Amino acid sequence: MKADMEIEKIRNYSDEELVAEEHKAAEQLFRLRFQIRSGQQEGVKKLRELKKDVARFKTVARDRALNGTVAAKVVSAPVKVKAAKAPKTIEAKATAPGIGPKKSAKKAAKAPAAKTEKAAK
């Protein structure tokens, strides 16, 4: 119940207040993490609450961004569609460099030479 009331309170903030509160909570979170790591304070419960608060602020800000200015731009902007490229044919793949009989001929020519060098040693 507390979280539901808190999210409604957050939604009533103006954009500037929302950003300010998010920065304030993030700063407190940073300081609390620093204190916990240095062994000065046991504040795991407070840490969890601050993380959730920061997430709530970010969620409300993102919701406003999607439902406000961004949503209007998406509706009014025309959609551009790129033409699809024609698929490569089998003949084009066979003549591509490094594919086909040339590569296998090079491998076949090197294979016996490598075996004879090993046998000579």
PyMOL commands that set and color helices and strands:
alter all, ss='L'
color gray80, all
select helices_A, chain A and resi 2-11+15-37+44-76+90-94+101-120
alter helices_A, ss='H'
color red, helices_A
deselect
rebuild
show_as cartoon
